Amino acid sequence: MKKLIVSLTCAVLLAACGKDKTDSAAEVSAPAFAAVKTYKVTSYVYTPFVIRNSKGEVGGFETEVLQAVAAKQNIRFEFSPMLAAWDVLFKSVESGQADLLSAAMYPNPERAARFEVSDSYMDTRFALLSAKGIIVNGLADLRGKRLAVFAKSMADREIRSLSYADEIKIVPINSIYEGVKAVVGGKADVVYGDQVVLTYYANQFKDEGLRLSADPKAQQHQFIFLIRKGDTELLAQVNAGLAAIKADGTLEKIKNKWLAR
């Protein structure tokens, strides 16, 4: 009888110990899971930076950069790809509907006044992608040419500010892809836009004999992310994550995957 009582007592104690360990593990894991903070990202669909497939899944160069940043900082980004006017994209962040804008953005004073601006993750400049047989080495060679340029973009404003802009036949486009197709289809001679984007399309249409060139005098720009004004915590996390993926070679691997020529 004594043996039976001792056995029962041990069983109860073991069960209690087992329960305590289980509860303790649950208490540890729950806060750890809750610590992974999620931020909402408004992504502008812009190949190769942000790509959305037929299932609505988001990928692309800039998306992978942010995913790598999130992994370094133990945070999570939730992506909502959009095709909308710039004002709509900006307001989605300003209103708090999103925390960050991923749209292959360049910094400028207006954006710095409205948003927190991250550190740059890569330099770029505007370039020219011309049709086979069209020799264009710089902006001065655009006289008399049909130039496809993204309407109301920084590239568009730069072209229209040239002293000889009236000698260029500007073909407004709504995407760089549309401009590349116009060049391939004979509706434009040249498309002007970001060098990174045009490099990607030069690779995609290499059989068309397209020629990529950059004006040596072209101004350099930097790619950044725009973050809701006042969210210095997210700004610090993004900047720290960018520094980490630059240092360990992750950023270079992502560049080579999407942009190597």
TILUMDO-869274 format. One record per residue: x, y, z of N, C-alpha, C, CB in turn; residue in one letter. Coordinates in steps of 0.05 Angstrom, whole numbers, padded with zeros to 5 digits, always signed. Glycine has a CB too. Layout:
% TILUMDO-869274
XYZXYZXYZXYZa
...
This chain:
% TILUMDO-869274
+00017-00024+00000+00000+00000+00000+00017+00025+00000-00019+00000+00024m
+00039+00024+00017+00057+00047+00018+00070+00052-00009+00079+00043+00039k
+00078+00029-00022+00090+00031-00049+00071+00045-00069+00098+00004-00060k
+00045+00037-00066+00025+00049-00084+00023+00079-00080-00002+00035-00080l
+00023+00087-00054+00020+00116-00048+00044+00131-00058+00017+00120-00017i
+00068+00119-00054+00092+00133-00063+00092+00136-00093+00117+00117-00055v
+00083+00115-00108+00082+00116-00137+00063+00137-00146+00074+00088-00148s
+00039+00138-00134+00019+00158-00142+00029+00186-00137-00007+00153-00126l
+00043+00189-00114+00054+00216-00107+00074+00224-00128+00067+00216-00079t
+00092+00206-00136+00112+00213-00156+00099+00219-00183+00132+00190-00160c
+00078+00204-00189+00065+00209-00215+00052+00237-00215+00043+00188-00220a
+00040+00245-00192+00028+00271-00191+00049+00293-00193+00012+00274-00165v
+00072+00288-00179+00094+00308-00180+00105+00310-00208+00115+00300-00160l
+00109+00288-00221+00120+00288-00248+00101+00303-00267+00125+00260-00259l
+00075+00297-00264+00056+00310-00281+00056+00340-00276+00027+00300-00275a
+00059+00348-00251+00060+00376-00244+00085+00389-00256+00058+00381-00214a
+00108+00375-00253+00133+00385-00264+00131+00388-00294+00156+00367-00257c
+00119+00367-00307+00116+00368-00336+00098+00391-00344+00104+00342-00346g
+00077+00396-00329+00059+00418-00335+00073+00445-00332+00034+00417-00317k
+00089+00447-00311+00104+00472-00307+00122+00478-00330+00119+00471-00280d
+00137+00457-00340+00155+00461-00361+00141+00470-00387+00172+00436-00366k
+00118+00457-00392+00102+00463-00416+00093+00492-00415+00079+00444-00419t
+00081+00499-00391+00071+00526-00388+00094+00546-00391+00057+00529-00361d
+00117+00540-00379+00140+00558-00380+00149+00562-00408+00163+00547-00363s
+00150+00540-00424+00158+00542-00452+00139+00559-00467+00161+00514-00464a
+00113+00555-00462+00093+00571-00476+00096+00600-00470+00064+00561-00469a
+00102+00606-00444+00105+00634-00436+00129+00647-00449+00107+00636-00405e
+00150+00631-00454+00174+00642-00467+00169+00646-00496+00197+00623-00462v
+00157+00626-00509+00154+00627-00538+00133+00648-00547+00145+00600-00549s
+00112+00652-00531+00092+00671-00539+00102+00699-00542+00069+00670-00520a
+00117+00709-00521+00128+00736-00524+00148+00738-00547+00141+00745-00498p
+00164+00717-00551+00184+00717-00572+00170+00720-00599+00201+00692-00572a
+00148+00706-00603+00133+00708-00628+00121+00735-00631+00111+00686-00629f
+00110+00746-00609+00097+00772-00610+00117+00794-00615+00082+00777-00583a
+00143+00789-00609+00164+00809-00612+00170+00815-00642+00189+00801-00598a
+00162+00797-00660+00166+00801-00688+00145+00820-00698+00166+00774-00704v
+00153+00846-00700+00134+00866-00707+00130+00867-00737+00143+00894-00697k
+00105+00871-00746+00099+00872-00774+00094+00900-00783+00074+00854-00780t
+00106+00908-00805+00102+00934-00818+00089+00931-00845+00129+00949-00820y
+00072+00949-00852+00058+00948-00878+00074+00964-00899+00029+00958-00875k
+00078+00952-00922+00093+00964-00943+00075+00969-00968+00118+00947-00951v
+00072+00993-00976+00059+00999-01002+00080+00996-01024+00046+01027-01002t
+00077+00977-01042+00096+00971-01063+00084+00980-01090+00104+00942-01063s
+00099+00996-01104+00091+01004-01131+00102+00983-01151+00101+01032-01138y
+00085+00971-01166+00093+00950-01185+00110+00962-01207+00068+00935-01197v
+00136+00956-01206+00155+00969-01224+00178+00950-01228+00165+00996-01212y
+00177+00935-01250+00198+00915-01257+00225+00929-01261+00190+00899-01282t
+00247+00918-01250+00249+00893-01235+00248+00897-01205+00275+00880-01242p
+00241+00921-01196+00242+00927-01167+00219+00913-01152+00239+00957-01163f
+00195+00916-01162+00172+00903-01150+00156+00888-01172+00154+00923-01135v
+00153+00862-01169+00139+00846-01189+00117+00831-01175+00159+00827-01204i
+00094+00831-01188+00071+00816-01177+00063+00795-01198+00047+00835-01170r
+00061+00769-01190+00054+00749-01209+00023+00746-01210+00067+00722-01201n
+00014+00727-01226-00015+00723-01231-00030+00715-01205-00019+00702-01252s
-00015+00705-01185-00028+00697-01160-00028+00720-01140-00013+00673-01148k
-00017+00743-01148-00016+00766-01130+00008+00766-01112-00040+00766-01114g
+00026+00746-01116+00050+00745-01099+00071+00766-01108+00063+00716-01100e
+00084+00777-01088+00103+00799-01093+00132+00789-01092+00098+00822-01073v
+00147+00798-01111+00176+00792-01112+00191+00815-01124+00181+00766-01128g
+00215+00810-01134+00230+00831-01147+00254+00840-01130+00213+00855-01152g
+00271+00856-01142+00296+00865-01131+00292+00879-01104+00311+00883-01150f
+00276+00900-01104+00273+00916-01080+00258+00901-01058+00258+00942-01086e
+00239+00884-01066+00225+00867-01047+00244+00849-01032+00203+00851-01061t
+00263+00837-01047+00283+00820-01034+00302+00835-01016+00298+00805-01056e
+00308+00860-01023+00324+00877-01006+00310+00881-00979+00331+00904-01020v
+00285+00887-00980+00269+00892-00955+00266+00866-00939+00242+00903-00962l
+00263+00843-00953+00261+00818-00939+00287+00811-00924+00253+00795-00958q
+00309+00818-00937+00335+00813-00925+00339+00832-00901+00358+00817-00945a
+00330+00857-00903+00331+00876-00881+00315+00865-00857+00321+00904-00890v
+00290+00856-00864+00273+00845-00843+00285+00822-00828+00246+00837-00855a
+00298+00804-00843+00311+00781-00830+00333+00790-00811+00322+00762-00852a
+00348+00810-00818+00370+00820-00801+00359+00834-00776+00387+00840-00817k
+00336+00846-00778+00325+00862-00756+00303+00849-00740+00314+00888-00767q
+00297+00823-00747+00276+00808-00733+00249+00823-00734+00285+00803-00704n
+00243+00833-00758+00217+00845-00762+00205+00832-00787+00219+00876-00766i
+00180+00839-00793+00167+00828-00816+00154+00850-00833+00145+00807-00807r
+00156+00847-00860+00143+00866-00877+00120+00852-00892+00163+00877-00898f
+00097+00865-00892+00074+00856-00906+00070+00874-00931+00048+00856-00888e
+00071+00862-00954+00072+00878-00979+00044+00880-00992+00091+00866-00999f
+00037+00904-01000+00012+00909-01014+00019+00923-01040-00008+00926-00997s
+00022+00907-01062+00029+00919-01088+00006+00935-01100+00037+00897-01108p
+00013+00958-01112-00007+00976-01123+00003+00987-01150-00013+00999-01104m
-00016+00994-01167-00011+01009-01191-00029+01034-01189-00016+00993-01218l
-00017+01055-01178-00033+01079-01173-00016+01104-01178-00044+01079-01144a
-00030+01127-01178-00016+01152-01181+00002+01157-01157-00036+01176-01185a
+00024+01172-01162+00043+01177-01140+00030+01189-01116+00065+01195-01150w
+00011+01208-01120-00003+01220-01097-00017+01200-01079-00023+01241-01107d
-00029+01180-01092-00043+01159-01077-00023+01142-01061-00058+01140-01097v
+00000+01136-01073+00021+01121-01059+00031+01136-01035+00043+01114-01079l
+00037+01162-01039+00048+01178-01018+00028+01181-00995+00055+01206-01028f
+00003+01185-01002-00018+01189-00981-00023+01164-00965-00044+01199-00994k
-00019+01141-00978-00023+01116-00963-00004+01113-00940-00020+01091-00982s
+00020+01125-00943+00040+01124-00921+00035+01147-00902+00069+01127-00933v
+00029+01171-00912+00024+01194-00895-00001+01190-00877+00020+01219-00912e
-00021+01175-00887-00045+01171-00872-00043+01148-00852-00068+01165-00891s
-00021+01133-00853-00017+01111-00835-00028+01084-00845-00030+01117-00809g
-00039+01084-00870-00048+01059-00881-00024+01040-00886-00063+01064-00908q
-00001+01052-00891+00024+01036-00895+00046+01050-00879+00031+01034-00925a
+00067+01035-00873+00089+01047-00858+00113+01055-00876+00099+01027-00838d
+00114+01042-00900+00138+01046-00917+00129+01044-00946+00160+01026-00910l
+00142+01060-00963+00137+01059-00992+00161+01047-01006+00131+01088-01003l
+00156+01026-01021+00177+01013-01037+00170+01017-01066+00179+00982-01031s
+00185+01035-01080+00177+01043-01107+00201+01054-01123+00155+01063-01107a
+00225+01043-01118+00249+01052-01132+00252+01082-01130+00249+01043-01161a
+00250+01093-01106+00248+01122-01102+00276+01135-01101+00233+01128-01077m
+00277+01160-01111+00300+01177-01107+00293+01197-01085+00309+01192-01134y
+00313+01207-01070+00307+01228-01050+00306+01255-01063+00328+01228-01028p
+00290+01273-01052+00290+01301-01060+00280+01317-01036+00273+01306-01086n
+00283+01343-01037+00275+01360-01013+00245+01357-01006+00281+01389-01019p
+00228+01355-01026+00199+01352-01021+00193+01326-01006+00183+01353-01047e
+00206+01305-01014+00201+01279-01001+00213+01279-00973+00213+01256-01018r
+00236+01292-00970+00248+01293-00943+00231+01309-00924+00276+01306-00945a
+00215+01328-00934+00197+01344-00917+00173+01328-00908+00189+01369-00931a
+00165+01309-00925+00140+01294-00920+00144+01267-00907+00125+01290-00946r
+00169+01256-00910+00174+01229-00900+00201+01227-00886+00173+01209-00924f
+00205+01204-00872+00232+01197-00863+00245+01183-00888+00231+01178-00838e
+00269+01190-00894+00283+01180-00917+00305+01161-00908+00294+01202-00935v
+00304+01136-00917+00325+01117-00909+00352+01123-00922+00316+01088-00917s
+00372+01110-00912+00398+01111-00926+00395+01099-00953+00420+01096-00909d
+00414+01106-00971+00413+01095-00998+00423+01066-00998+00431+01112-01017s
+00411+01049-01015+00421+01022-01017+00435+01017-01044+00398+01002-01015y
+00433+01037-01063+00448+01034-01088+00447+01060-01103+00436+01011-01105m
+00468+01066-01118+00469+01089-01135+00459+01082-01163+00498+01101-01136d
+00449+01103-01177+00440+01098-01205+00442+01125-01220+00411+01087-01205t
+00435+01125-01245+00433+01149-01261+00414+01143-01284+00461+01159-01271r
+00406+01164-01298+00389+01160-01321+00406+01151-01345+00373+01186-01328f
+00394+01135-01362+00408+01124-01385+00390+01123-01409+00419+01095-01379a
+00401+01116-01432+00386+01116-01457+00387+01087-01469+00398+01136-01477l
+00364+01078-01477+00363+01052-01491+00351+01057-01518+00345+01031-01474l
+00368+01052-01539+00360+01060-01566+00356+01035-01584+00381+01078-01578s
+00340+01040-01604+00334+01018-01623+00359+01011-01640+00311+01026-01642a
+00359+00988-01651+00381+00978-01668+00385+00998-01690+00374+00950-01679k
+00410+01006-01694+00417+01025-01715+00416+01054-01707+00400+01021-01738g
+00405+01060-01683+00403+01088-01673+00426+01093-01654+00375+01093-01659i
+00444+01111-01661+00467+01117-01645+00462+01142-01628+00492+01121-01663i
+00460+01137-01602+00455+01159-01583+00475+01155-01560+00426+01159-01572v
+00493+01174-01556+00513+01172-01535+00508+01191-01512+00540+01177-01546n
+00490+01210-01516+00483+01229-01495+00459+01245-01502+00507+01249-01491g
+00450+01263-01485+00425+01277-01489+00427+01295-01514+00419+01294-01465l
+00450+01305-01520+00453+01323-01544+00445+01308-01570+00481+01334-01546a
+00448+01282-01569+00442+01266-01593+00412+01261-01597+00456+01239-01592d
+00395+01271-01578+00367+01266-01580+00352+01285-01599+00355+01268-01552l
+00366+01305-01609+00353+01323-01628+00343+01308-01652+00373+01345-01637r
+00318+01313-01658+00306+01299-01681+00297+01271-01676+00325+01299-01704g
+00300+01261-01651+00293+01233-01645+00265+01233-01631+00314+01220-01627k
+00252+01210-01633+00227+01204-01619+00235+01192-01592+00208+01185-01635r
+00231+01206-01571+00240+01197-01544+00217+01189-01527+00256+01220-01531l
+00217+01164-01518+00197+01154-01499+00207+01160-01471+00192+01124-01503a
+00190+01174-01455+00198+01181-01428+00173+01180-01410+00211+01209-01427v
+00177+01169-01386+00156+01166-01366+00143+01193-01360+00166+01152-01340f
+00118+01196-01366+00104+01222-01362+00106+01231-01333+00075+01220-01370a
+00113+01257-01329+00114+01271-01303+00135+01259-01284+00087+01269-01290k
+00154+01244-01295+00175+01234-01278+00198+01254-01277+00185+01207-01289s
+00218+01248-01260+00242+01265-01259+00256+01265-01286+00261+01256-01237m
+00257+01243-01299+00269+01241-01326+00254+01259-01346+00270+01212-01336a
+00228+01259-01344+00212+01275-01362+00217+01305-01357+00181+01269-01358d
+00218+01313-01331+00224+01341-01325+00251+01349-01334+00221+01345-01295r
+00271+01331-01332+00298+01337-01341+00298+01342-01371+00317+01315-01334e
+00285+01325-01386+00285+01328-01416+00271+01354-01424+00271+01304-01429i
+00249+01360-01411+00233+01384-01418+00248+01410-01410+00206+01383-01405r
+00267+01408-01392+00282+01431-01384+00306+01437-01403+00292+01428-01356s
+00312+01419-01421+00335+01423-01439+00329+01447-01458+00340+01398-01456l
+00349+01462-01465+00346+01485-01482+00336+01477-01510+00372+01501-01484s
+00341+01452-01518+00333+01443-01544+00311+01423-01543+00357+01431-01559y
+00295+01424-01521+00273+01404-01517+00253+01405-01540+00258+01410-01491a
+00249+01428-01552+00229+01430-01574+00239+01416-01600+00223+01459-01581d
+00265+01407-01600+00275+01392-01623+00272+01362-01619+00304+01400-01627e
+00262+01354-01595+00258+01326-01589+00228+01320-01590+00270+01319-01561i
+00221+01299-01603+00193+01291-01604+00188+01272-01580+00185+01277-01631k
+00175+01283-01559+00171+01267-01535+00147+01249-01538+00168+01286-01511i
+00151+01224-01532+00130+01204-01533+00123+01196-01504+00138+01178-01550v
+00102+01207-01492+00096+01201-01464+00089+01171-01460+00072+01218-01454p
+00099+01160-01439+00093+01131-01432+00085+01130-01403+00118+01113-01438i
+00072+01108-01396+00063+01104-01368+00080+01084-01353+00035+01095-01367n
+00100+01072-01367+00119+01053-01354+00143+01051-01372+00105+01026-01348s
+00165+01043-01361+00189+01039-01377+00185+01016-01396+00214+01034-01358i
+00171+00996-01387+00165+00973-01404+00150+00982-01429+00148+00951-01389y
+00131+00999-01425+00116+01010-01448+00135+01025-01467+00094+01029-01438e
+00155+01039-01456+00174+01053-01473+00192+01034-01488+00191+01071-01456g
+00201+01013-01475+00218+00993-01488+00203+00979-01511+00228+00971-01467v
+00177+00973-01506+00161+00961-01527+00157+00980-01550+00133+00953-01515k
+00155+01007-01544+00153+01027-01565+00178+01027-01582+00147+01054-01553a
+00201+01025-01570+00226+01024-01584+00228+00999-01601+00250+01026-01565v
+00222+00976-01589+00223+00951-01603+00203+00950-01627+00217+00927-01584v
+00180+00963-01623+00159+00963-01643+00161+00985-01663+00132+00964-01630g
+00182+01002-01661+00186+01023-01681+00170+01048-01676+00180+01013-01708g
+00157+01051-01653+00141+01075-01647+00158+01096-01633+00117+01067-01630k
+00182+01090-01625+00201+01109-01613+00229+01100-01620+00197+01111-01582a
+00247+01119-01620+00275+01113-01626+00291+01106-01601+00288+01136-01641d
+00284+01120-01579+00299+01117-01554+00280+01119-01531+00321+01140-01552v
+00287+01105-01509+00273+01108-01484+00293+01118-01463+00259+01081-01475v
+00284+01137-01447+00302+01150-01427+00290+01144-01399+00304+01180-01432y
+00308+01133-01382+00298+01127-01355+00321+01116-01338+00276+01106-01356g
+00314+01104-01316+00333+01095-01297+00351+01073-01309+00320+01084-01272d
+00377+01075-01305+00396+01056-01316+00392+01028-01307+00424+01065-01309q
+00385+01024-01281+00380+00997-01271+00357+00984-01285+00374+00999-01241v
+00335+00999-01289+00312+00988-01303+00318+00982-01332+00288+01007-01301v
+00332+01000-01345+00338+00996-01373+00358+00973-01377+00349+01022-01385l
+00376+00969-01358+00395+00947-01359+00379+00921-01358+00415+00948-01336t
+00360+00919-01341+00343+00895-01338+00329+00889-01365+00322+00899-01316y
+00317+00910-01377+00303+00905-01402+00322+00900-01426+00285+00929-01409y
+00346+00912-01425+00366+00906-01446+00373+00876-01445+00391+00923-01442a
+00373+00864-01421+00378+00835-01419+00354+00819-01429+00384+00828-01389n
+00330+00829-01423+00306+00814-01431+00302+00815-01461+00282+00826-01417q
+00311+00837-01474+00306+00840-01503+00333+00840-01518+00291+00866-01509f
+00352+00823-01509+00379+00824-01521+00379+00816-01550+00397+00805-01505k
+00359+00800-01559+00358+00792-01587+00349+00815-01606+00339+00768-01590d
+00339+00837-01594+00329+00859-01611+00352+00879-01618+00307+00874-01596e
+00375+00875-01608+00398+00892-01615+00396+00920-01603+00400+00895-01645g
+00383+00922-01580+00381+00948-01567+00408+00957-01556+00359+00947-01544l
+00412+00983-01555+00438+00994-01547+00434+01011-01522+00451+01011-01569r
+00448+01004-01500+00446+01019-01475+00470+01038-01472+00445+01000-01451l
+00464+01063-01466+00486+01082-01462+00477+01102-01440+00493+01097-01488s
+00497+01113-01427+00492+01133-01406+00508+01158-01412+00499+01121-01378a
+00496+01180-01409+00509+01205-01413+00530+01208-01390+00489+01229-01414d
+00556+01211-01396+00576+01213-01375+00571+01237-01356+00603+01216-01387p
+00555+01257-01366+00549+01280-01349+00524+01277-01333+00548+01305-01367k
+00511+01254-01337+00485+01250-01323+00489+01250-01293+00472+01224-01332a
+00470+01263-01279+00471+01265-01250+00466+01237-01237+00450+01285-01239q
+00480+01231-01216+00476+01206-01202+00452+01209-01182+00501+01197-01187q
+00438+01188-01178+00416+01187-01159+00420+01164-01141+00388+01186-01174h
+00405+01163-01119+00406+01141-01100+00378+01129-01096+00418+01150-01073q
+00378+01103-01093+00352+01090-01086+00349+01089-01056+00352+01061-01098f
+00325+01097-01047+00319+01098-01018+00291+01088-01014+00322+01127-01008i
+00283+01086-00988+00256+01079-00981+00244+01103-00966+00255+01053-00963f
+00218+01108-00969+00204+01129-00955+00188+01117-00932+00186+01145-00974l
+00191+01128-00909+00179+01117-00884+00161+01139-00872+00200+01107-00864i
+00139+01131-00860+00120+01150-00848+00135+01169-00830+00098+01135-00833r
+00129+01195-00833+00142+01216-00818+00139+01211-00788+00130+01244-00825k
+00161+01213-00774+00160+01209-00745+00166+01181-00736+00133+01217-00735g
+00166+01162-00754+00172+01134-00746+00202+01129-00747+00157+01114-00764d
+00216+01141-00728+00245+01139-00727+00254+01111-00719+00256+01160-00707t
+00236+01096-00706+00243+01068-00698+00247+01051-00723+00222+01056-00680e
+00227+01052-00741+00229+01037-00766+00252+01047-00783+00202+01039-00782l
+00256+01073-00784+00278+01085-00799+00304+01073-00790+00278+01116-00797l
+00308+01072-00763+00333+01061-00752+00336+01032-00759+00334+01065-00722a
+00314+01016-00758+00316+00988-00765+00323+00983-00794+00289+00974-00758q
+00310+00999-00812+00316+00996-00840+00345+01003-00846+00297+01014-00857v
+00355+01025-00835+00382+01034-00839+00402+01013-00828+00387+01061-00826n
+00397+01002-00805+00414+00982-00793+00414+00957-00810+00406+00976-00764a
+00390+00949-00820+00388+00926-00837+00403+00929-00863+00359+00919-00842g
+00401+00953-00875+00415+00959-00900+00445+00957-00896+00407+00987-00911l
+00455+00968-00874+00483+00967-00868+00493+00938-00865+00490+00983-00842a
+00476+00922-00852+00483+00894-00848+00485+00878-00874+00463+00881-00829a
+00465+00882-00892+00466+00866-00917+00487+00876-00936+00438+00867-00930i
+00495+00901-00933+00518+00911-00949+00543+00898-00939+00520+00942-00947k
+00546+00897-00913+00571+00887-00901+00575+00857-00905+00570+00892-00871a
+00554+00841-00905+00558+00812-00908+00555+00802-00936+00538+00798-00890d
+00551+00820-00956+00550+00811-00983+00522+00803-00993+00568+00788-00987g
+00502+00804-00976+00475+00796-00984+00464+00815-01006+00456+00797-00960t
+00468+00841-01002+00458+00860-01022+00471+00855-01049+00464+00889-01013l
+00497+00850-01050+00510+00845-01075+00499+00820-01089+00541+00842-01071e
+00492+00800-01074+00481+00775-01086+00453+00781-01098+00478+00753-01064k
+00438+00798-01085+00411+00805-01095+00415+00822-01121+00395+00821-01074i
+00434+00840-01121+00440+00856-01145+00447+00838-01169+00463+00876-01140k
+00465+00819-01164+00474+00801-01185+00451+00784-01196+00497+00783-01175n
+00433+00776-01178+00410+00759-01186+00393+00774-01206+00394+00750-01162k
+00388+00800-01201+00368+00815-01216+00380+00833-01238+00352+00832-01198w
+00405+00841-01234+00415+00863-01251+00441+00857-01266+00420+00887-01235l
+00453+00833-01261+00478+00827-01275+00473+00827-01305+00489+00800-01266a
+00493+00837-01320+00491+00839-01349+00513+00823-01363+00492+00868-01358r
